[in-house]
Amino acid sequence: MRCGKMAAPPPPPAGTAGAWGSVRRRCQRLLYWVPVLFISSILCWSYYAYVTQLCLLTMTNIGEKVVCLVAYHIFFMLFVWSYWKTIFTLPMNPSKEFHLSYSDKESLEREPRGESQQEVLRRAAKDLPIYTRTMSGAIRYCDRCHLVKPDRCHHCSVCDKCILKMDHHCPWVNNCVGFSNYKFFLLFLAYSLLYCLFIAATDLQYFIKFWTNGLPDTQAKFHIMFLFFAAAMFSVSLSSLFGYHCWLVSKNKSTLEVFRAPIFRHRTDKNGFSLGFSKNLRQVFGDEKKYWLLPVFSSLGDGCSFPTCLVNQDPEQASTPGGLNSTSKK
């Protein structure tokens, strides 16, 4: 009997592999919603615990009940509104002018990597308002999206898209935080912190009564205890995160720019986009102060070009609209 090599099993049909890939991506997308569902479930429980168990069943003073319920619902509404806007506001992507034309794509594929490709990119970017470069001084180009990256734009590996003024991808909102929703994210942090601080402050006296046996022996006791612990714990973590992002706004930086300072044609400048505290604040919140505390979009600009404080701009690049890039640093 002749011994021969066993034949390799035939590869799975291309359609089967594609179907499994589609199922896997759908499962991943569902898993990305787990942190959002976790926060939403805690929020629903806190509403029940505070409104029903604390205010309606435990508080005896009518005036205290009314004040706490009115103030609580204001914080709750602002919290939910800003959280909703952060989650469901689509990140903005670069406009069509930053995408390579068909002929430029062909030229880029034909040319070997190196200076020849950079020459193609320089031609494509000569009329675009871009001033930042790679660490090697090259034009910032995204191989996956086939576009010249605008300043402060980065490719998100989770969304698989280039995001304008990307700050980070946040699993707690299942979304990229960038130009279109950074204000909403900041207000979400602010109102969630106020929400937790308010609950902890108004729940404190009843929490103390829990330990001194000053409360009747009902299930409300345990809701009051866990409500205080949860509010205090989240207040600590949120205060540090909110303080960090307030510092970023005051310096007009993104989280990514803290870890890697923007590189301009002539030099690296970690404060290249900082225009001073007042103007930095307006870059995020806009010029109309009546909208500052509301989760409605009011940020300045289009997300593709930004004013800088640099004196020596790249003479080969187009100017941003309105001559905003001419602000000098003294």
C-alpha positions in Angstrom: 0.0 0.0 0.0 1.6 3.3 -1.1 1.8 6.0 1.5 1.2 9.5 0.2 0.6 12.9 1.6 -2.8 13.7 2.7 -4.5 16.2 0.6 -5.1 19.6 2.3 -8.7 20.4 3.0 -10.2 22.8 0.4 -10.4 26.4 1.5 -13.8 27.6 2.6 -15.8 29.4 0.0 -15.2 33.1 -0.3 -18.8 33.8 0.6 -18.6 31.8 3.8 -15.5 33.7 5.0 -17.2 37.0 4.1 -20.3 36.0 6.0 -18.3 35.1 9.2 -16.5 38.4 8.9 -19.8 40.2 8.8 -21.1 38.3 11.8 -17.9 39.1 13.8 -18.1 42.8 13.0 -21.8 42.9 14.1 -20.9 41.2 17.3 -18.1 43.7 17.9 -20.5 46.6 17.3 -22.9 45.1 19.8 -20.1 44.7 22.4 -19.1 48.3 22.0 -22.5 49.3 23.4 -22.0 47.4 26.7 -20.3 50.4 28.5 -23.1 52.7 27.4 -25.7 50.2 28.7 -23.8 50.0 32.0 -23.9 53.8 32.5 -27.5 53.9 31.4 -28.5 51.2 33.9 -26.8 53.0 36.7 -28.5 56.2 35.7 -31.9 54.5 35.7 -31.3 52.9 39.1 -30.0 56.2 40.6 -33.2 57.9 39.4 -35.4 55.3 41.1 -33.3 55.4 44.3 -33.2 59.1 44.6 -36.7 60.1 43.5 -38.7 57.2 44.9 -36.7 55.8 47.8 -35.0 59.0 49.1 -37.3 61.9 48.2 -40.8 60.4 48.2 -40.4 57.7 50.9 -37.7 58.9 53.2 -37.8 62.7 53.3 -40.5 64.1 55.6 -40.2 67.8 55.0 -42.4 68.9 52.1 -40.2 71.9 51.3 -37.1 69.8 51.2 -38.8 67.3 48.9 -39.9 69.9 46.4 -36.5 71.7 46.3 -34.6 68.4 45.9 -36.9 67.0 43.3 -36.8 70.2 41.2 -33.0 70.6 41.4 -32.5 66.9 40.8 -34.5 66.9 37.6 -32.7 69.9 36.2 -29.3 68.2 36.7 -30.7 64.9 35.4 -32.1 66.5 32.2 -28.9 68.3 31.4 -26.8 65.2 32.1 -29.0 63.0 29.9 -29.2 65.6 27.1 -25.4 66.1 26.9 -24.7 62.4 27.2 -27.2 61.7 24.4 -25.6 64.3 22.1 -22.1 63.0 22.8 -23.2 59.5 21.8 -25.3 60.2 18.8 -23.5 63.1 17.2 -21.6 61.7 14.2 -17.9 62.6 14.1 -17.0 64.9 11.2 -14.8 63.6 8.5 -12.5 65.6 6.1 -14.3 67.3 3.2 -13.9 66.2 -0.4 -11.2 68.7 -1.1 -8.8 66.7 1.1 -9.5 63.4 -0.8 -7.1 62.6 -3.6 -8.4 62.8 -7.1 -8.4 59.6 -9.2 -5.3 60.7 -11.2 -3.4 61.6 -7.9 -4.2 58.1 -6.5 -2.9 56.5 -9.7 0.3 58.6 -9.6 0.8 57.7 -5.9 0.4 54.0 -6.6 2.8 54.1 -9.5 5.5 56.0 -7.6 7.9 54.2 -5.3 7.7 55.1 -1.6 9.8 58.1 -0.7 10.4 61.5 -2.2 8.5 60.7 -5.4 5.3 60.0 -3.5 5.8 63.1 -1.4 6.0 65.2 -4.5 2.6 63.9 -5.6 1.2 64.7 -2.1 2.8 68.2 -2.1 1.1 68.9 -5.4 -2.3 67.7 -4.0 -1.9 69.7 -0.8 -0.6 73.0 -2.2 -4.0 74.7 -2.2 -5.1 73.2 1.2 -4.9 75.0 4.5 -2.5 72.6 6.2 0.5 73.4 8.3 1.3 70.3 10.3 3.6 67.6 9.2 4.8 64.1 10.1 7.9 63.6 12.3 10.0 63.3 9.2 8.6 66.5 7.8 6.3 64.8 5.2 2.7 65.6 4.3 0.3 63.8 6.6 -1.5 61.2 4.4 -4.0 58.5 5.4 -3.4 55.3 3.4 -6.8 53.8 4.5 -9.0 56.8 3.7 -6.8 58.0 0.7 -6.8 61.6 1.8 -4.4 64.4 2.9 -5.1 64.8 6.6 -6.2 68.2 7.7 -4.5 69.7 10.8 -5.4 68.0 14.0 -7.1 65.2 12.1 -6.3 61.6 13.0 -7.4 58.1 11.8 -9.5 56.2 14.4 -8.8 52.5 14.3 -12.1 51.7 16.0 -14.3 53.8 13.7 -11.9 53.1 10.7 -12.3 56.8 9.6 -10.3 60.0 9.8 -11.9 62.2 12.5 -11.6 66.0 12.5 -9.8 67.4 15.6 -9.8 63.9 17.1 -9.4 63.9 20.9 -9.9 60.2 21.7 -12.2 57.3 21.1 -14.4 57.0 24.2 -15.8 53.5 25.0 -18.3 55.1 27.6 -20.1 56.9 24.8 -19.2 54.4 22.0 -18.1 57.3 19.8 -15.1 59.3 18.7 -14.8 62.6 20.6 -13.7 65.2 18.1 -14.6 68.5 16.6 -18.3 67.8 16.2 -19.0 66.6 19.8 -16.1 67.8 22.0 -18.3 70.5 23.5 -21.0 68.0 24.3 -18.5 65.6 25.8 -17.2 68.4 28.1 -20.7 69.4 29.2 -21.4 65.7 29.8 -18.5 65.5 32.2 -19.6 68.8 33.9 -23.2 67.8 34.3 -22.5 64.2 35.4 -20.1 65.6 38.0 -22.7 68.1 39.3 -25.3 65.3 39.2 -23.1 63.1 41.4 -22.1 66.0 43.8 -25.7 67.0 44.2 -26.8 63.5 45.1 -23.9 63.0 47.5 -24.6 66.3 49.2 -28.4 65.8 49.7 -28.0 62.2 50.6 -25.3 62.7 53.2 -27.5 63.4 56.2 -29.6 60.3 55.5 -26.4 58.2 54.9 -25.3 59.3 58.4 -28.7 58.3 59.9 -28.2 54.9 58.3 -25.1 54.3 60.4 -26.7 55.8 63.5 -29.9 53.7 63.2 -31.9 56.9 62.6 -33.8 55.4 59.6 -36.7 53.0 59.7 -35.7 49.4 58.7 -36.9 49.4 55.1 -35.3 48.7 51.7 -34.8 52.4 51.3 -31.9 52.2 53.8 -29.8 50.1 51.3 -30.7 52.3 48.3 -29.6 55.4 50.3 -26.3 53.8 51.3 -25.3 52.5 47.9 -26.5 55.8 46.3 -24.1 57.8 48.4 -21.2 55.4 47.8 -21.8 55.4 44.0 -22.2 59.2 43.8 -19.1 59.8 45.9 -17.0 57.3 43.9 -18.0 58.7 40.5 -17.5 62.3 41.8 -13.8 61.6 42.5 -13.1 60.0 39.1 -15.2 62.6 37.2 -13.6 65.6 38.9 -10.1 64.5 37.8 -11.3 63.8 34.2 -13.2 67.1 34.0 -10.3 69.1 35.4 -8.0 67.5 32.8 -10.2 68.5 29.9 -10.7 72.0 31.3 -6.9 72.3 31.2 -6.9 71.0 27.6 -9.5 73.6 26.6 -7.5 76.4 28.3 -4.5 75.4 26.2 -6.4 74.6 23.0 -5.0 71.1 23.0 -6.4 67.6 22.3 -5.5 64.5 24.3 -3.5 63.2 21.3 -1.6 66.5 21.0 -0.5 66.2 24.7 1.1 62.9 23.9 2.5 64.0 20.6 3.0 67.8 20.0 1.9 69.0 16.6 4.8 69.3 14.2 4.8 72.3 11.9 7.0 72.8 8.8 9.8 74.7 10.7 9.5 73.2 14.2 7.5 71.3 16.8 5.3 73.6 18.9 3.2 72.1 21.7 1.3 75.4 22.0 1.0 76.0 18.3 -2.8 76.2 18.4 -3.0 78.2 21.6 -4.4 81.7 21.1 -4.8 82.7 24.8 -7.3 81.6 27.4 -10.3 83.6 26.1 -9.9 82.7 22.5 -9.2 79.1 23.3 -12.4 78.9 25.3 -14.3 80.4 22.3 -12.8 77.9 19.9 -14.8 75.2 21.8 -17.9 77.1 23.1 -18.3 79.7 20.4 -18.9 83.5 20.5 -22.5 83.4 21.8 -22.4 82.9 25.5 -26.1 82.0 25.7 -25.3 78.6 24.2 -22.2 77.8 26.3 -24.1 75.8 28.9 -26.4 74.0 26.5 -25.5 70.9 24.5 -26.0 72.6 21.1 -23.2 73.0 18.6 -21.6 76.4 18.8 -17.9 75.7 18.2 -16.0 78.0 15.9 -14.6 76.9 12.5 -15.2 74.0 10.1 -12.9 71.5 11.8 -10.6 71.4 8.7 -8.5 74.5 9.4 -7.5 76.2 12.6 -5.9 79.5 13.6 -2.4 79.2 15.0 -0.2 81.5 17.1 2.8 80.9 14.8 4.5 83.9 13.2 6.2 82.0 10.4 3.6 80.1 8.4 4.3 77.8 5.5 4.4 80.1 2.5 3.6 77.1 0.2 0.2 76.5 1.8 -3.1 78.2 1.4 -4.3 80.5 4.2 -7.3 79.6 6.4 -10.5 81.6 5.8 -10.4 85.1 7.2 -6.7 85.2 7.7 -7.1 83.5 11.1 -3.7 81.9 10.9 -1.9 85.3 11.1 -2.3 85.7 14.8 1.1 86.3 16.2 2.6 85.3 19.5 4.2 88.0 21.4 
